[in-house]
Amino acid sequence: MDLKQQTYDLIDDLKAVCHEYGLGNDGNEYKVITQMFLYKFLNDKFGYEIKRKNSKIANAEKWETAYAELSEAQRADLLDSLSPDIMRLYPEHLISHLWNQQAKGEFDLIFDRTMVGIADKNIDIFSTQTTKNTKIPIFEKLTNYVTDDAQKAPFARALVDKLAKFSFEEAFSESYDFFSAIFEYVIKDYNTNGGGVYAEYYTPHAIAVIMAKLLVGDNKNLHNIECYDPAAGTGTLLMALAHQVGEDKCTIFAQDRSQKSNKMLKLNLILNGLVSSLDHAVQGDTLTDPYHMSDDKKSLRKFDYIVCNPPFKLDFSGTREILAAMPARFWAGVPSIPKKKVDDMAIYTCFIQHVINSLKTNGKAAIVLPTGFLTAKNGIENKILKHVIAKHIVSGVISMPSNVFANTGTNVSVVFFDNSKKADKVILIDASKLGEEYQEGNNKKVRLTSEEISKIVDTFQNKKDVEDFSIAVSYDDLLKKCSLSAGQYFDVKIEYVDITHEEFEAKMKEYKTNLKEYFKQSRELEEEIQKQLVGLKYEK
């Protein structure tokens, strides 16, 4: 069995334990799965690294035993030799130690104490924080989510049992593609394509890769790059971007209001070797309390690359006036509170403005938006459209197929910004007819094939005009229509066919016959409806 399948099996086993102890589809199940998976990953990563540093441990039958036998001074020296992105674990923190403690009474307390102990020892690096500077530890107590006290210890034992049967050691030489697939499998039941209350909108991996490729290209001469997502969710977009730049060449900055997303984002950062960015992954409302500010704290921090898939519609009436009092940030305005359907407040317009405000002079961004934005004729949307066209900020648009972001209920496009303003034309791509359908559960979804992804990337990068697919349009022409919809710039084609007089007469006769038949059917239908109405009248 290959490594990926073994990893999937571990995840399935952990989910089965949750179901057995009453946490299946419970709101806290994702906490157990993500924490246990991460605990196992970090435990094995720690073992892998100390074996590389110490030959005695490497050659031992059980590395955990050899590590426990080190003197306190030897252990301190070994831990000091590790890089900061390796979690520091003591013998009592290891999975093998928990395994050996299972026969003891109150094992649930031992288990929870271990989780909290690991978190406390590593709080400086392995934690995220809120906009109020509260540290969020990487691990927490888990057995309290089982309501039956008699089941808490068996629950903890069952979790440890699953972790002890598998090793991640082979995985540490694997690539981003491996870990992105594993991460998606971990979260697939907890971060559905329909999105969450705030910014848990799920971005398919293929779309994330397209956005990253088109922002970064194949530029290898990159250093100290700062990447940002103000509605980071679980970090799919940021991980694709970091991989395209080079994980060792960039720092990740993120913010999201969702606690659930924050936990998953931590997992994603660690899996992809971006531990140093954990401190920049912040929980809080980006619009009311942007955490990432300039050194003087008076303006927003500026970034090299920004990616974002914000919520489109949301009731933010409770904070609307706070945003409206920031006209410099929200220069196009803030949506009013409607009398009905408050949930329809177009919060994405605030995120567009925030993204543009957060770009460096040569910064680039890609943001997922409802396709209706591309042709907005009034309101805040239209003001933003005019601004990004007139200022030459927009650099391209890709309109995606329906259901590629399944369950959003909205046709989606990706809009690209380039604050260098060096382009003379904007590439507009209508990819709405691409994709292959597939079934996932009860949902029909669409995914782009690898050939289609290559076509989109090549067309965008080279600004190709492809019939009924793409067109490069000047800013002057865009401003005349104030539209970013590719279809509005395609040439209208009229097909001329030479036919004889006899063929023309035959076609006209066919049209007349069809029209007579349609009128006849229409009259018959109208008479039938009138009869039914009369019948209903008499029945009354």
C-alpha positions as CSV (number, residue, x, y, z in Angstrom):
1,M,0.0,0.0,0.0
2,D,1.4,3.4,-1.0
3,L,2.1,6.2,1.5
4,K,-0.8,8.4,0.4
5,Q,-3.3,5.6,0.9
6,Q,-1.8,4.8,4.3
7,T,-2.3,8.4,5.3
8,Y,-5.8,8.5,4.0
9,D,-6.5,5.3,6.1
10,L,-5.1,7.0,9.2
11,I,-7.5,9.9,8.7
12,D,-10.4,7.6,8.1
13,D,-9.5,5.6,11.3
14,L,-9.5,8.8,13.4
15,K,-12.9,9.8,12.0
16,A,-14.2,6.3,12.8
17,V,-13.1,6.8,16.4
18,C,-14.9,10.1,16.6
19,H,-18.1,8.5,15.2
20,E,-17.8,5.6,17.7
21,Y,-17.6,8.0,20.7
22,G,-20.5,10.3,19.5
23,L,-18.5,13.0,17.8
24,G,-19.4,12.1,14.2
25,N,-20.7,15.3,12.5
26,D,-20.3,17.0,15.8
27,G,-19.1,20.6,15.7
28,N,-15.9,19.6,17.5
29,E,-15.0,16.6,15.4
30,Y,-12.7,18.7,13.1
31,K,-10.7,19.8,16.2
32,V,-10.0,16.2,17.1
33,I,-9.0,15.2,13.6
34,T,-6.8,18.1,12.8
35,Q,-5.0,18.0,16.2
36,M,-4.4,14.3,16.2
37,F,-3.2,14.3,12.6
38,L,-0.8,17.2,13.4
39,Y,0.4,15.6,16.7
40,K,1.3,12.4,14.7
41,F,3.0,14.4,12.0
42,L,5.1,16.5,14.5
43,N,5.9,13.5,16.6
44,D,7.4,11.6,13.6
45,K,9.1,14.8,12.3
46,F,10.8,15.3,15.6
47,G,12.0,11.7,15.6
48,Y,13.2,12.0,12.0
49,E,15.2,15.1,12.9
50,I,16.9,13.9,16.1
51,K,17.9,10.7,14.3
52,R,19.8,12.9,11.8
53,K,21.5,14.7,14.7
54,N,22.4,11.7,16.9
55,S,23.7,8.4,15.5
56,K,23.0,6.5,18.7
57,I,19.3,7.4,18.4
58,A,19.4,6.7,14.7
59,N,20.8,3.2,15.2
60,A,18.6,2.3,18.2
61,E,15.9,-0.4,17.8
62,K,13.4,2.2,19.3
63,W,14.5,5.8,18.8
64,E,12.1,6.9,21.6
65,T,13.8,4.8,24.2
66,A,17.3,6.0,23.2
67,Y,16.0,9.6,23.4
68,A,14.6,9.0,26.8
69,E,17.9,7.6,28.0
70,L,19.8,10.8,27.3
71,S,20.9,12.9,30.2
72,E,19.2,16.2,30.8
73,A,22.3,18.0,29.5
74,Q,22.5,15.8,26.4
75,R,18.9,16.4,25.7
76,A,19.2,20.1,26.0
77,D,22.2,20.2,23.6
78,L,20.2,18.0,21.1
79,L,17.1,20.3,21.3
80,D,19.3,23.4,20.9
81,S,20.8,21.9,17.7
82,L,17.4,21.7,16.0
83,S,16.0,24.4,13.7
84,P,13.3,26.6,15.1
85,D,10.6,25.0,12.9
86,I,10.9,21.6,14.7
87,M,8.6,21.2,17.6
88,R,10.4,20.5,20.9
89,L,9.1,17.3,22.4
90,Y,10.3,15.7,25.7
91,P,10.1,12.0,26.4
92,E,6.7,12.4,28.2
93,H,5.2,14.1,25.1
94,L,5.9,11.2,22.7
95,I,3.2,9.0,21.3
96,S,5.1,5.9,22.5
97,H,5.0,7.3,26.0
98,L,1.3,7.7,25.9
99,W,0.9,4.2,24.5
100,N,2.8,2.8,27.5
101,Q,0.6,4.8,29.9
102,Q,-2.7,3.4,28.6
103,A,-3.2,0.9,31.4
104,K,-3.2,3.6,34.0
105,G,-6.4,5.0,35.5
106,E,-7.7,8.4,34.4
107,F,-5.8,8.0,31.1
108,D,-8.0,10.9,29.7
109,L,-6.4,13.3,32.2
110,I,-2.9,12.0,31.2
111,F,-3.7,12.4,27.5
112,D,-5.1,16.0,27.9
113,R,-2.2,17.0,30.1
114,T,0.2,15.8,27.4
115,M,-1.6,17.9,24.8
116,V,-1.5,21.0,26.9
117,G,2.1,20.4,28.0
118,I,3.3,20.2,24.4
119,A,1.4,23.4,23.5
120,D,2.8,25.3,26.5
121,K,6.4,24.2,25.8
122,N,6.1,25.4,22.2
123,I,3.9,28.5,22.5
124,D,6.4,31.0,21.2
125,I,6.6,29.5,17.8
126,F,3.9,26.9,17.4
127,S,0.9,29.2,17.9
128,T,-1.2,31.8,16.2
129,Q,-2.9,34.8,17.6
130,T,-5.9,37.0,17.5
131,T,-6.1,40.7,16.6
132,K,-6.2,41.3,20.4
133,N,-2.7,39.6,20.7
134,T,-4.1,36.6,22.5
135,K,-1.9,33.5,21.7
136,I,-3.8,30.5,20.4
137,P,-1.9,27.3,21.3
138,I,-1.5,24.6,18.7
139,F,-3.0,21.9,21.0
140,E,-5.8,21.8,23.5
141,K,-7.7,19.3,25.7
142,L,-9.8,17.0,23.6
143,T,-11.5,14.4,25.8
144,N,-13.9,17.1,27.2
145,Y,-15.7,16.9,23.9
146,V,-17.0,13.4,24.9
147,T,-19.9,14.1,27.2
148,D,-20.0,10.6,28.9
149,D,-17.3,10.7,31.5
150,A,-17.0,6.9,31.4
151,Q,-16.1,7.1,27.7
152,K,-13.4,9.8,27.9
153,A,-10.4,7.5,28.8
154,P,-11.4,4.8,26.2
155,F,-11.7,7.6,23.6
156,A,-8.2,8.8,24.3
157,R,-6.9,5.2,24.2
158,A,-8.6,4.6,20.8
159,L,-6.9,7.8,19.4
160,V,-3.5,6.8,20.6
161,D,-3.9,3.3,19.3
162,K,-4.5,4.6,15.7
163,L,-1.5,6.9,15.9
164,A,0.9,4.2,17.0
165,K,0.2,2.0,14.0
166,F,1.6,4.3,11.3
167,S,4.8,6.3,10.6
168,F,5.1,9.5,8.6
169,E,8.8,9.2,8.2
170,E,8.6,8.4,4.4
171,A,6.5,11.5,3.9
172,F,9.2,14.1,4.8
173,S,10.8,13.8,1.4
174,E,7.5,14.3,-0.4
175,S,6.5,17.4,-2.3
176,Y,3.8,20.1,-2.0
177,D,1.5,18.2,-4.3
178,F,1.5,15.2,-1.8
179,F,0.7,17.4,1.2
180,S,-1.9,19.5,-0.6
181,A,-3.8,16.3,-1.4
182,I,-3.4,15.0,2.1
183,F,-4.6,18.3,3.6
184,E,-7.7,18.4,1.3
185,Y,-8.5,14.9,2.5
186,V,-8.2,15.8,6.1
187,I,-10.6,18.8,5.8
188,K,-13.0,17.5,3.2
189,D,-15.8,16.9,5.6
190,Y,-15.3,20.1,7.6
191,N,-14.8,22.8,4.9
192,T,-17.4,22.1,2.3
193,N,-17.4,23.9,-1.1
194,G,-20.4,25.9,0.1
195,G,-18.2,27.9,2.3
196,G,-18.9,28.9,5.9
197,V,-20.4,31.9,7.7
198,Y,-17.5,34.2,7.0
199,A,-14.4,33.3,4.9
200,E,-14.3,29.5,4.8
201,Y,-15.1,29.5,1.1
202,Y,-13.3,26.5,-0.4
203,T,-11.1,27.2,-3.4
204,P,-10.4,24.1,-5.6
205,H,-6.7,23.2,-5.8
206,A,-6.7,23.6,-9.6
207,I,-8.0,27.2,-9.4
208,A,-5.5,28.0,-6.6
209,V,-2.6,26.7,-8.9
210,I,-3.8,28.8,-11.8
211,M,-4.0,31.9,-9.7
212,A,-0.5,31.3,-8.3
213,K,1.1,30.6,-11.7
214,L,-0.4,33.7,-13.3
215,L,0.7,35.9,-10.4
216,V,4.2,34.7,-10.1
217,G,5.0,33.0,-13.4
218,D,8.3,31.2,-13.6
219,N,10.4,33.9,-12.0
220,K,13.2,32.2,-10.0
221,N,14.9,35.3,-8.9
222,L,12.7,36.0,-5.9
223,H,13.7,36.7,-2.4
224,N,12.0,37.9,0.8
225,I,8.6,37.9,-0.8
226,E,5.6,38.7,1.3
227,C,2.3,36.9,0.5
228,Y,-1.0,37.8,2.0
229,D,-4.6,36.6,2.1
230,P,-7.1,38.8,4.1
231,A,-9.8,36.1,4.0
232,A,-7.4,33.2,4.3
233,G,-9.8,30.4,5.2
234,T,-7.8,27.2,5.4
235,G,-5.0,28.6,3.3
236,T,-5.4,26.7,0.0
237,L,-4.6,29.8,-2.0
238,L,-1.7,30.9,0.1
239,M,-0.1,27.4,0.0
240,A,-0.3,27.3,-3.8
241,L,1.2,30.8,-4.0
242,A,4.0,30.0,-1.5
243,H,4.9,26.9,-3.5
244,Q,5.1,28.9,-6.8
245,V,7.3,31.5,-5.1
246,G,9.3,28.9,-3.2
247,E,8.5,28.1,0.5
248,D,12.0,29.2,1.5
249,K,11.7,32.6,-0.3
250,C,8.5,33.9,1.2
251,T,6.7,34.7,4.4
252,I,2.9,34.1,4.7
253,F,0.6,36.7,6.2
254,A,-3.0,35.8,6.8
255,Q,-6.1,36.8,8.6
256,D,-9.6,35.2,9.0
257,R,-12.4,35.6,11.5
258,S,-13.1,31.9,11.7
259,Q,-11.7,29.8,14.6
260,K,-12.2,26.7,12.5
261,S,-10.3,28.1,9.6
262,N,-7.5,29.2,11.9
263,K,-7.0,25.7,13.2
264,M,-6.9,24.2,9.7
265,L,-4.6,27.0,8.4
266,K,-2.1,26.1,11.2
267,L,-2.1,22.5,10.0
268,N,-1.6,23.6,6.4
269,L,1.3,25.9,7.2
270,I,3.1,23.2,9.2
271,L,2.6,20.5,6.6
272,N,4.1,22.8,3.9
273,G,7.1,23.8,5.9
274,L,6.0,27.3,6.7
275,V,6.2,27.1,10.5
276,S,7.9,30.5,10.6
277,S,4.7,32.1,9.2
278,L,2.5,30.8,12.0
279,D,3.0,34.0,14.0
280,H,1.6,36.0,11.0
281,A,-1.6,33.9,10.8
282,V,-4.1,35.9,12.8
283,Q,-7.7,35.3,13.9
284,G,-9.9,38.3,13.6
285,D,-12.1,40.5,11.4
286,T,-9.8,41.9,8.6
287,L,-12.3,44.7,7.7
288,T,-12.8,46.2,11.1
289,D,-9.5,45.2,12.7
290,P,-6.8,44.7,10.1
291,Y,-3.8,43.2,12.0
292,H,-1.1,43.6,9.4
293,M,-0.2,47.2,9.5
294,S,2.8,49.4,8.5
295,D,5.6,49.9,11.1
296,D,4.1,53.2,12.2
297,K,0.6,51.4,12.6
298,K,-1.0,54.3,10.7
299,S,-1.6,52.5,7.4
300,L,-2.1,49.0,6.0
301,R,1.0,46.9,5.4
302,K,1.8,46.4,1.7
303,F,2.5,43.1,0.1
304,D,4.1,41.6,-3.0
305,Y,1.4,39.1,-3.8
306,I,-2.2,38.9,-2.5
307,V,-4.7,36.2,-3.1
308,C,-8.3,36.2,-1.8
309,N,-11.5,34.3,-2.1
310,P,-13.8,36.4,0.1
311,P,-17.4,35.8,1.1
312,F,-19.6,37.4,-1.5
313,K,-22.7,38.2,0.5
314,L,-23.0,38.5,4.2
315,D,-24.9,40.4,6.9
316,F,-22.3,42.8,8.4
317,S,-24.8,45.4,9.5
318,G,-23.4,45.2,13.1
319,T,-20.1,46.6,11.9
320,R,-21.2,48.5,8.8
321,E,-20.9,52.0,10.4
322,I,-17.4,51.2,11.6
323,L,-16.4,50.6,8.0
324,A,-18.3,53.6,6.7
325,A,-16.2,55.8,9.1
326,M,-13.1,54.8,7.1
327,P,-13.5,56.6,3.8
328,A,-9.8,56.5,3.0
329,R,-9.9,52.7,3.1
330,F,-13.3,52.2,1.5
331,W,-13.0,54.9,-1.2
332,A,-15.8,53.4,-3.3
333,G,-18.1,53.1,-0.4
334,V,-19.6,50.5,1.9
335,P,-22.9,48.7,1.1
336,S,-26.0,50.0,2.8
337,I,-28.1,47.9,5.1
338,P,-31.1,46.7,3.1
339,K,-34.6,46.7,4.6
340,K,-35.0,43.1,3.5
341,K,-32.5,40.2,2.9
342,V,-29.8,41.7,5.1
343,D,-27.7,38.6,4.3
344,D,-27.3,40.1,0.8
345,M,-24.9,42.9,1.8
346,A,-22.1,42.7,-0.8
347,I,-19.2,42.3,1.6
348,Y,-16.9,41.3,-1.2
349,T,-16.8,44.9,-2.4
350,C,-15.0,45.9,0.9
351,F,-12.5,43.1,0.4
352,I,-11.7,44.3,-3.2
353,Q,-10.9,47.8,-1.8
354,H,-8.8,46.3,1.0
355,V,-6.8,44.1,-1.4
356,I,-6.0,47.1,-3.7
357,N,-5.0,49.2,-0.7
358,S,-2.7,46.5,0.5
359,L,-0.6,46.2,-2.7
360,K,3.0,47.3,-3.0
361,T,3.9,49.7,-5.9
362,N,4.7,46.6,-8.0
363,G,2.4,44.3,-6.2
364,K,0.0,41.8,-7.8
365,A,-3.2,40.3,-6.7
366,A,-5.8,37.7,-7.7
367,I,-9.3,37.8,-6.1
368,V,-12.3,35.5,-6.7
369,L,-15.5,37.5,-7.3
370,P,-19.0,36.9,-8.5
371,T,-19.1,37.2,-12.3
372,G,-21.9,39.7,-12.1
373,F,-19.3,42.2,-10.8
374,L,-17.7,42.3,-14.3
375,T,-20.6,44.2,-15.8
376,A,-22.0,46.2,-12.9
377,K,-23.7,49.4,-14.1
378,N,-24.2,51.2,-10.9
379,G,-23.4,51.4,-7.2
380,I,-20.1,50.5,-5.4
381,E,-19.3,47.7,-7.9
382,N,-19.4,50.2,-10.8
383,K,-17.2,52.7,-8.9
384,I,-14.6,49.9,-8.3
385,L,-14.8,48.8,-12.0
386,K,-14.2,52.4,-13.2
387,H,-11.3,52.8,-10.7
388,V,-9.4,49.6,-11.6
389,I,-9.8,50.3,-15.4
390,A,-9.1,54.0,-15.3
391,K,-6.0,53.5,-13.1
392,H,-4.8,50.6,-15.2
393,I,-4.8,48.3,-12.1
394,V,-6.7,45.4,-13.5
395,S,-4.6,43.1,-15.7
396,G,-6.8,40.2,-16.5
397,V,-10.0,38.3,-15.9
398,I,-10.9,34.6,-16.1
399,S,-14.6,33.7,-16.0
400,M,-14.8,30.1,-14.6
401,P,-17.2,27.3,-15.5
402,S,-20.4,27.0,-13.4
403,N,-20.1,24.6,-10.5
404,V,-16.3,24.7,-10.5
405,F,-16.8,26.4,-7.1
406,A,-19.7,24.0,-6.5
407,N,-22.6,25.0,-4.2
408,T,-21.7,28.7,-4.1
409,G,-24.8,29.3,-6.2
410,T,-22.9,32.0,-8.0
411,N,-21.0,32.1,-11.3
412,V,-17.4,33.0,-10.4
413,S,-14.5,34.8,-12.0
414,V,-11.0,35.5,-11.0
415,V,-9.9,39.1,-11.4
416,F,-6.1,39.9,-11.5
417,F,-4.6,43.2,-10.4
418,D,-1.1,44.6,-11.2
419,N,-0.2,47.7,-9.3
420,S,2.8,48.4,-11.5
421,K,0.4,49.6,-14.2
422,K,2.8,48.6,-17.0
423,A,0.4,46.7,-19.2
424,D,-1.2,48.3,-22.2
425,K,-4.0,45.7,-22.6
426,V,-6.1,43.5,-20.3
427,I,-6.6,39.9,-21.2
428,L,-10.2,38.7,-20.8
429,I,-10.9,34.9,-20.8
430,D,-14.2,33.2,-21.0
431,A,-13.5,29.7,-19.7
432,S,-17.2,29.1,-18.7
433,K,-17.6,26.4,-21.4
434,L,-14.6,24.4,-20.2
435,G,-14.4,21.6,-17.6
436,E,-15.7,18.1,-17.2
437,E,-18.6,17.1,-15.1
438,Y,-18.3,14.6,-12.2
439,Q,-20.4,13.4,-9.4
440,E,-19.4,13.8,-5.7
441,G,-22.1,12.5,-3.4
442,N,-25.4,14.2,-4.4
443,N,-23.6,17.1,-6.0
444,K,-22.7,17.6,-9.7
445,K,-19.4,19.4,-10.0
446,V,-17.1,20.6,-12.7
447,R,-13.3,20.4,-12.8
448,L,-10.8,21.7,-15.3
449,T,-8.6,19.1,-17.0
450,S,-4.8,19.6,-17.0
451,E,-5.0,20.5,-20.8
452,E,-7.6,23.2,-20.0
453,I,-5.5,24.6,-17.2
454,S,-2.5,24.8,-19.6
455,K,-4.7,26.5,-22.2
456,I,-5.8,29.1,-19.7
457,V,-2.3,29.8,-18.3
458,D,-0.8,30.0,-21.8
459,T,-3.5,32.3,-23.2
460,F,-3.3,34.6,-20.2
461,Q,0.4,34.9,-20.1
462,N,0.7,35.6,-23.8
463,K,-2.4,37.7,-24.0
464,K,-3.7,35.7,-27.0
465,D,-6.9,36.4,-28.9
466,V,-8.6,33.0,-29.3
467,E,-12.0,33.0,-31.0
468,D,-14.9,32.8,-28.6
469,F,-12.5,32.2,-25.7
470,S,-10.2,35.2,-25.1
471,I,-9.4,38.7,-26.2
472,A,-6.9,41.4,-25.2
473,V,-8.6,44.8,-24.8
474,S,-7.1,48.3,-24.4
475,Y,-7.9,50.3,-21.3
476,D,-9.6,52.9,-23.5
477,D,-12.0,50.4,-25.0
478,L,-12.7,48.9,-21.5
479,L,-13.5,52.3,-20.1
480,K,-16.0,53.0,-22.9
481,K,-18.1,49.9,-21.9
482,C,-17.0,49.8,-18.3
483,S,-17.1,46.0,-18.5
484,L,-14.6,43.2,-17.9
485,S,-16.8,40.5,-19.5
486,A,-14.9,38.9,-22.4
487,G,-18.1,38.1,-24.4
488,Q,-18.9,41.8,-24.8
489,Y,-15.8,42.3,-26.8
490,F,-16.0,39.2,-29.1
491,D,-16.7,40.0,-32.7
492,V,-20.3,39.2,-33.8
493,K,-19.9,36.7,-36.7
494,I,-22.5,36.3,-39.5
495,E,-22.2,33.2,-41.6
496,Y,-23.0,33.7,-45.3
497,V,-23.9,30.7,-47.4
498,D,-24.5,30.7,-51.1
499,I,-27.7,28.9,-52.1
500,T,-29.8,28.8,-55.3
501,H,-33.1,30.5,-55.8
502,E,-34.9,27.2,-55.6
503,E,-33.2,26.3,-52.3
504,F,-34.1,29.8,-50.9
505,E,-37.8,29.3,-51.8
506,A,-37.8,25.8,-50.2
507,K,-36.4,27.2,-47.0
508,M,-38.9,30.0,-46.9
509,K,-41.8,27.5,-47.4
510,E,-40.4,25.4,-44.6
511,Y,-40.3,28.4,-42.3
512,K,-43.9,29.4,-43.2
513,T,-45.1,25.8,-42.6
514,N,-43.4,25.8,-39.2
515,L,-44.9,29.1,-38.2
516,K,-48.4,28.0,-39.1
517,E,-48.0,24.9,-37.0
518,Y,-46.7,26.9,-34.0
519,F,-49.7,29.3,-34.2
520,K,-52.1,26.3,-34.4
521,Q,-50.5,24.7,-31.4
522,S,-50.7,28.0,-29.5
523,R,-54.5,28.5,-30.3
524,E,-55.2,24.9,-29.2
525,L,-53.4,25.4,-26.0
526,E,-55.2,28.6,-25.3
527,E,-58.6,27.0,-25.9
528,E,-57.7,24.1,-23.6
529,I,-56.8,26.5,-20.8
530,Q,-60.1,28.4,-21.3
531,K,-62.0,25.2,-21.0
532,Q,-60.2,24.3,-17.8
533,L,-60.9,27.7,-16.3
534,V,-64.6,27.4,-17.1
535,G,-64.7,24.0,-15.6
536,L,-63.1,25.3,-12.4
537,K,-65.6,28.1,-12.2
538,Y,-68.6,25.7,-12.3
539,E,-66.9,23.4,-9.7
540,K,-66.8,26.3,-7.3
